Amino acid sequence: MIRFSEFILEEVTEEELDALIESIEWEDIIDMYDESELVMEAISATERIKMSQKLKSRKFLMAMARRVKLRRAAPTDILTKRSKVSARKMVMRKLLKGRNKTELSASERNNIEARASKMLSMMKNLPTKLLPKVRELDRQRVASKGKK
């Protein structure tokens, strides 16, 4: 893998960008998720500092890779994941009835999460039904990137 200083100085081919994008690991993209969505084990202060330094050192590479990824249409497996997430959000919105999830007590939140999981297991076809809409939204996103 090349260093960022070398990366700036030389011409970069599409294959090298693809390799860079494919080399991104979970530790690299963890900052894209809301902390409320992540369930992480408690880590020590030194581990937290190491993780922070690692992310800060790769910040520009990750941003560049993210920009390249956003210019392209998402593959089917990513669209499937997005449709599953949007299905879960739809069910949660219905169960929350206009309330904010963060304002609920821990027991209420756990109860609603369990009910959402149960509903999604009964409605297994919901993500499949949402897939065409998610695919259309992705196409619109890529098309609008080309117009700018």
DODRENTOR-761555 format. One line per field, with one value per residue (C-alpha): x, y, z; residue in one letter; residue number from 1. Coordinates in pm, whole numbers. Last residue first. Example, Ala and Ser with C-alpha at 12.3 -4.5 7.8 and 13.67 -1.06 7.14 Angstrom:
px <- (1367_1230)
py <- (-106_-450)
pz <- (714_780)
resn <- (S_A)
resi <- (2_1)
end
This chain:
px <- (-2296_-2506_-2312_-2374_-2749_-2744_-2568_-2823_-3116_-2987_-2951_-3307_-3432_-3246_-3394_-3742_-3688_-3555_-3847_-4058_-3763_-3703_-4072_-4076_-3968_-4272_-4303_-3932_-3960_-4248_-4056_-3745_-3956_-4126_-3788_-3654_-3971_-3929_-3558_-3635_-3907_-3668_-3392_-3622_-3738_-3618_-3349_-3607_-3799_-4176_-4395_-4566_-4247_-4383_-4453_-4116_-3945_-4116_-4010_-3656_-3630_-3748_-3495_-3215_-3320_-3345_-2997_-2854_-3014_-2876_-2529_-2566_-2690_-2391_-2410_-2390_-2065_-1982_-2033_-1755_-1507_-1600_-1571_-1225_-1109_-1251_-1094_-756_-782_-876_-620_-397_-698_-856_-541_-489_-844_-815_-492_-649_-952_-725_-529_-850_-976_-1257_-1612_-1780_-1944_-2305_-2319_-2639_-2644_-2287_-2406_-2218_-1967_-1694_-1678_-1559_-1187_-1212_-1447_-1186_-1093_-867_-1135_-1139_-764_-763_-1036_-836_-529_-736_-874_-521_-356_-109_173_247_-66_-40_326_231_-62_159_130_0)
py <- (1864_1667_1342_1339_1378_1059_866_978_910_559_501_620_382_88_172_185_-148_-308_-204_-508_-737_-564_-623_-991_-1124_-976_-1220_-1193_-816_-801_-1006_-791_-477_-615_-696_-349_-193_-384_-302_68_59_-110_142_439_627_976_843_660_981_948_978_641_453_127_270_446_123_-73_183_195_-185_-178_99_-111_-418_-210_-69_-418_-532_-227_-315_-673_-548_-326_51_283_472_831_757_497_750_1006_741_638_999_1045_722_820_1162_1024_744_901_1030_684_519_796_760_382_412_667_441_142_346_455_98_-36_-116_-339_-175_-171_74_235_494_594_692_520_675_672_292_310_256_11_-200_-238_-40_-244_-269_107_125_-160_13_337_148_-8_333_460_720_969_1030_1305_1285_908_935_1168_938_635_344_0)
pz <- (-1079_-1326_-1277_-900_-969_-1176_-897_-638_-871_-937_-562_-502_-773_-615_-273_-429_-606_-281_-59_-147_-76_259_347_241_579_752_1044_1128_1088_1336_1594_1554_1592_1903_2058_1975_2123_2449_2466_2416_2681_2925_2855_2903_2596_2504_2269_2056_1988_2000_1690_1728_1832_1692_1345_1331_1442_1164_904_1043_1022_661_587_734_536_216_277_327_2_-178_-46_-174_-511_-580_-521_-820_-837_-748_-377_-381_-520_-254_21_-105_-90_259_378_240_403_747_755_1023_1217_1223_1359_1614_1743_1762_1958_2197_2256_2316_2571_2747_2776_2570_2675_2422_2130_2024_1741_1619_1900_1814_1469_1190_950_1219_1202_843_893_1180_967_696_387_158_-112_-153_-187_-438_-639_-631_-756_-1035_-1141_-1187_-971_-1110_-868_-618_-403_-347_-251_36_121_153_-86_0)
resn <- (K_K_G_K_S_A_V_R_Q_R_D_L_E_R_V_K_P_L_L_K_T_P_L_N_K_M_M_S_L_M_K_S_A_R_A_E_I_N_N_R_E_S_A_S_L_E_T_K_N_R_G_K_L_L_K_R_M_V_M_K_R_A_S_V_K_S_R_K_T_L_I_D_T_P_A_A_R_R_L_K_V_R_R_A_M_A_M_L_F_K_R_S_K_L_K_Q_S_M_K_I_R_E_T_A_S_I_A_E_M_V_L_E_S_E_D_Y_M_D_I_I_D_E_W_E_I_S_E_I_L_A_D_L_E_E_E_T_V_E_E_L_I_F_E_S_F_R_I_M)
resi <- (148_147_146_145_144_143_142_141_140_139_138_137_136_135_134_133_132_131_130_129_128_127_126_125_124_123_122_121_120_119_118_117_116_115_114_113_112_111_110_109_108_107_106_105_104_103_102_101_100_99_98_97_96_95_94_93_92_91_90_89_88_87_86_85_84_83_82_81_80_79_78_77_76_75_74_73_72_71_70_69_68_67_66_65_64_63_62_61_60_59_58_57_56_55_54_53_52_51_50_49_48_47_46_45_44_43_42_41_40_39_38_37_36_35_34_33_32_31_30_29_28_27_26_25_24_23_22_21_20_19_18_17_16_15_14_13_12_11_10_9_8_7_6_5_4_3_2_1)
end
